């Protein structure tokens, strides 16, 4: 499903943010990416999503070599990848509902299907009743949950989340982790970057640890 082979990433002539990274994630895995801030967790997720190219090495996602893919082909790959970044990139010129419907409109879904799916996704992340609000009227945590609704609305095969619970209280963090678990149970490969160790210990099946200058696959665990 996802494989890194001797992957390096640097910007310009700067030092490598990621160096000689090797791992394989199987279809249906639920993986936490752990490590201190600045160690490269976000960069790793962006490489998987095709948002950044590797400096060297091979990255395969769903039988597609990301390091060889053309810019024109990247949007088609992303249609099967749900991406939740720390910057939510919500659109403030439209409602919460319209924000969540947008990926489905891009994919060509009819209005009725898009509306039904978007409403269901909003309810699933605990924002029922706030569909008509502009995202700027929502709290930071609510905006994060709205971004999650947008990422899951097209039922992606791969779900990537960068610190998705960082702005949430314990109750809502638990809600979002259960949403991720629900998708994982029906086969969605899920990767979550987090430095929240208690969260990791409670939910993780497998952990990849990124530290400055070091990468460790801690493997599968109960």
C-alpha positions in Angstrom: 0.0 0.0 0.0 2.7 2.5 1.1 6.5 1.9 0.8 9.5 4.1 1.4 12.9 2.9 0.0 16.0 4.9 1.0 14.1 8.2 1.1 15.8 11.5 1.8 14.2 14.9 2.1 15.9 18.3 2.3 15.2 21.8 1.2 17.7 23.6 -1.0 21.2 22.9 0.4 20.0 22.5 4.0 20.5 19.4 6.1 18.3 16.4 5.5 15.0 16.6 7.4 14.6 12.9 6.6 17.5 10.6 5.9 17.5 7.0 4.5 13.9 6.2 5.5 12.7 2.7 4.9 9.3 1.1 5.8 6.3 -0.6 4.4 2.7 -0.1 5.5 0.1 -2.7 4.5 -3.4 -2.1 3.4 -5.7 -1.6 6.4 -2.9 -0.7 8.9 -3.5 1.8 11.7 -0.2 3.5 12.2 1.0 6.3 14.5 4.0 8.4 13.6 5.5 9.7 16.8 8.4 12.0 17.7 9.3 15.4 18.9 8.2 18.6 17.1 10.5 19.4 14.2 11.7 15.8 13.7 10.0 15.4 10.3 6.6 13.9 11.0 4.7 16.5 8.9 7.2 16.2 6.1 6.8 12.4 6.0 3.0 12.8 5.7 3.4 15.4 2.9 5.6 13.0 1.0 3.0 10.3 1.2 0.3 12.6 0.0 2.3 13.9 -2.9 2.4 17.4 -1.5 6.2 17.3 -1.4 8.6 15.4 -3.7 11.5 13.4 -2.1 15.0 14.6 -2.7 16.1 11.0 -3.2 14.6 7.6 -3.0 11.5 5.7 -4.0 8.0 6.2 -2.6 5.2 3.9 -3.7 1.5 4.6 -2.8 -1.1 2.3 -4.1 1.2 0.9 -6.8 2.1 4.4 -7.9 5.6 5.7 -7.7 5.2 9.2 -6.1 8.7 10.2 -7.0 7.9 9.6 -10.7 4.4 10.9 -10.9 3.5 13.9 -13.0 2.0 17.0 -11.6 -1.1 16.4 -13.7 -1.6 12.9 -12.2 -1.3 14.0 -8.5 -4.9 15.3 -8.1 -6.2 11.9 -9.3 -4.1 10.1 -6.6 -5.4 12.5 -3.9 -9.0 11.5 -4.7 -8.4 8.3 -2.7 -6.3 10.0 0.0 -7.9 12.0 2.8 -5.5 14.6 4.1 -5.8 16.5 7.4 -3.0 19.0 8.0 -2.4 21.3 10.9 -3.3 24.2 8.6 -6.9 23.4 7.9 -7.1 25.3 4.6 -10.8 25.9 5.0 -12.6 28.3 2.6 -14.1 31.3 4.4 -16.2 32.4 1.5 -18.7 29.5 1.9 -20.5 27.6 4.6 -19.2 24.7 6.6 -21.5 22.4 4.6 -20.1 23.7 1.3 -16.6 23.2 2.5 -17.3 19.5 3.2 -19.1 19.1 -0.1 -16.3 20.5 -2.2 -14.2 17.3 -2.6 -17.3 15.4 -3.9 -18.1 18.2 -6.3 -14.6 18.0 -7.7 -15.0 14.2 -8.1 -18.2 14.7 -10.1 -20.8 13.5 -7.5 -24.3 14.7 -8.0 -25.6 17.4 -5.7 -28.0 15.1 -3.8 -25.3 12.5 -3.0 -22.8 15.3 -2.1 -25.3 16.9 0.2 -26.2 13.6 2.0 -22.6 12.5 2.4 -21.5 16.0 3.7 -24.2 16.2 6.2 -23.4 12.7 7.5 -19.7 13.5 7.8 -20.4 16.7 9.7 -22.6 14.8 12.2 -20.0 12.1 12.5 -17.4 14.7 13.8 -19.9 16.2 16.2 -20.8 19.4 14.3 -24.4 18.6 13.6 -26.5 21.8 13.5 -23.6 24.0 12.4 -23.8 23.2 8.7 -24.8 26.8 7.7 -22.2 28.6 9.7 -19.1 30.1 8.0 -15.9 28.3 9.3 -14.7 31.6 10.7 -17.6 31.4 13.2 -16.3 28.1 14.5 -13.7 27.7 17.3 -10.3 26.4 16.4 -11.2 22.9 17.5 -14.4 23.0 15.5 -12.5 24.1 12.4 -10.2 21.2 12.9 -13.2 18.8 13.1 -14.7 20.4 10.0 -11.4 19.7 8.1 -11.6 16.1 9.3 -15.2 15.9 8.0 -14.0 17.2 4.6 -11.2 14.6 4.6 -13.4 11.6 5.2 -16.4 12.6 3.1 -15.3 10.7 0.0 -14.5 7.5 2.0 -10.8 7.5 1.2 -8.7 4.4 0.9 -5.9 6.1 2.8 -6.4 8.6 5.6 -3.5 10.9 6.7 -3.7 13.2 9.7 -1.1 15.6 11.1 -1.8 16.2 14.9 -5.5 15.9 14.3 -6.3 16.2 18.1 -3.9 19.0 19.0 -6.6 21.6 19.3 -9.3 19.4 20.9 -10.3 18.6 24.4 -10.1 15.1 25.7 -13.8 14.3 24.8 -13.6 15.5 21.2 -10.1 13.9 20.8 -11.7 10.6 21.7 -14.6 11.2 19.3 -12.2 11.9 16.4 -10.0 8.8 17.2 -13.2 6.7 17.1 -14.1 8.2 13.7 -10.6 7.2 12.4 -11.1 3.7 14.0 -14.5 3.3 12.3 -12.9 4.0 8.9 -10.0 1.7 9.6 -12.3 -1.1 10.6 -13.8 -1.1 7.0 -10.3 -1.1 5.5 -9.0 2.5 5.4 -5.3 2.6 5.9 -4.8 5.2 8.5 -1.6 7.2 9.5 -1.7 9.7 12.3 1.2 11.9 13.3 1.1 12.8 17.0 3.5 13.4 19.9 0.6 12.7 22.3 2.1 9.5 24.0 -1.0 8.6 26.1 -3.1 8.8 22.9 -0.6 6.7 21.1 -0.5 4.0 23.8 -4.3 3.7 23.9 -5.0 3.5 20.1 -1.9 2.6 18.2 -1.4 -0.8 16.5 1.9 0.1 15.1 4.3 3.1 15.6 6.9 4.7 13.5 9.3 6.8 15.6 11.0 9.8 14.0 13.7 11.6 16.0 16.4 14.1 14.8 18.8 12.0 12.7 17.1 8.7 13.5 14.1 6.6 12.3 12.8 3.5 14.1 9.9 1.2 13.1 8.7 0.0 16.5 6.5 -2.5 14.8 3.1 -3.9 15.6 1.8 -4.2 19.1 -1.5 -4.9 20.9 
